[in-house]
């Protein structure tokens, strides 16, 4: 079950990363709070901040559960590897960013390392 928590923590970390990317404190500061519910744009401006909080706390919670059964160095390497690969895949498939085959090769090496760490646990 610890490996499931670790994978879930990685998914939350991926979501958290994109919340940080889209977080814009200048726009949040410009919200007129007395008329907050008059404009639906205000709610959309707060979504990255809410995601930052929810995904960040969820990530920490799941990661802490995984650490109870997996050595910290292994858990951290696997968590970061899955997160790195997930962020890159999201950039390619969701945000349509460019990539090259060298990046695919290095992501494959990361995944091979993750599998190796899990098998030698």
C-alpha positions in Angstrom: 0.0 0.0 0.0 2.9 2.3 0.6 3.8 2.3 -3.1 0.3 3.3 -4.0 0.5 6.2 -1.5 3.8 7.2 -3.2 2.3 7.2 -6.7 -0.7 9.2 -5.4 1.7 11.7 -3.8 3.5 12.0 -7.1 0.2 12.8 -8.9 -0.6 15.4 -6.3 2.9 16.9 -6.8 2.4 17.1 -10.5 -0.9 18.9 -10.0 0.7 21.2 -7.4 3.5 22.0 -9.8 1.1 23.3 -12.4 -0.9 25.2 -9.8 2.4 27.0 -8.9 2.9 27.7 -12.7 -0.5 29.4 -13.1 -0.6 31.1 -9.7 -0.6 34.9 -10.2 -0.5 36.9 -7.0 -0.9 40.2 -8.8 -4.2 39.2 -10.2 -5.4 37.8 -6.9 -4.4 41.1 -5.2 -6.5 43.0 -7.8 -9.7 41.2 -6.8 -12.3 43.5 -5.4 -13.4 41.3 -2.5 -16.7 43.1 -1.8 -17.9 42.2 -5.3 -16.2 38.8 -5.4 -19.3 36.8 -6.3 -20.4 39.3 -9.0 -17.7 38.2 -11.4 -17.0 34.5 -12.1 -13.5 35.4 -13.2 -12.6 36.0 -9.6 -13.3 32.4 -8.8 -11.1 31.2 -11.6 -8.3 33.5 -10.4 -8.4 31.7 -7.0 -8.4 28.2 -8.4 -4.5 27.9 -8.7 -4.2 29.1 -5.1 -6.8 26.6 -3.9 -5.1 23.9 -5.9 -1.7 24.9 -4.4 -3.1 24.4 -0.9 -5.1 21.3 -1.5 -2.6 19.4 -3.7 0.3 20.5 -1.6 -1.3 19.2 1.6 -2.5 16.0 0.0 0.9 15.4 -1.5 2.6 15.8 1.9 0.0 13.6 3.6 0.3 10.7 1.1 4.1 11.0 1.0 4.3 10.8 4.8 2.2 7.6 4.7 4.6 6.1 2.1 7.6 7.0 4.2 6.4 4.9 7.1 7.2 1.7 5.0 9.7 2.8 2.3 13.2 4.0 3.1 13.3 7.8 2.7 16.0 7.9 0.0 14.2 5.3 -2.1 10.8 7.1 -1.6 12.2 10.5 -2.5 13.9 9.2 -5.6 10.8 7.4 -6.8 8.5 10.3 -5.9 10.7 12.8 -7.7 11.2 10.6 -10.8 7.5 10.0 -11.2 6.9 13.7 -10.7 9.5 14.7 -13.3 8.2 12.3 -15.9 4.6 13.3 -15.2 5.3 17.0 -15.5 7.1 16.5 -18.8 4.3 14.3 -20.2 1.7 16.8 -19.1 3.7 19.6 -20.8 3.9 17.5 -24.0 0.3 16.1 -24.2 -1.8 18.8 -22.4 0.1 22.0 -23.0 1.5 20.9 -26.4 5.1 21.9 -25.7 7.9 20.8 -28.0 10.1 17.9 -27.1 13.0 15.9 -28.7 14.0 12.3 -28.6 16.9 13.0 -26.2 14.3 14.0 -23.6 12.3 10.8 -24.2 15.6 8.8 -23.7 16.4 10.5 -20.4 12.8 10.1 -19.2 13.1 6.4 -20.0 16.3 6.3 -18.0 14.5 7.8 -15.0 11.8 5.2 -15.3 14.4 2.4 -15.5 16.0 3.8 -12.3 12.6 3.9 -10.5 11.9 0.3 -11.5 15.3 -0.7 -10.3 14.9 1.0 -6.9 11.5 -0.6 -6.4 12.8 -4.1 -7.3 15.9 -3.8 -5.0 13.8 -2.5 -2.1 
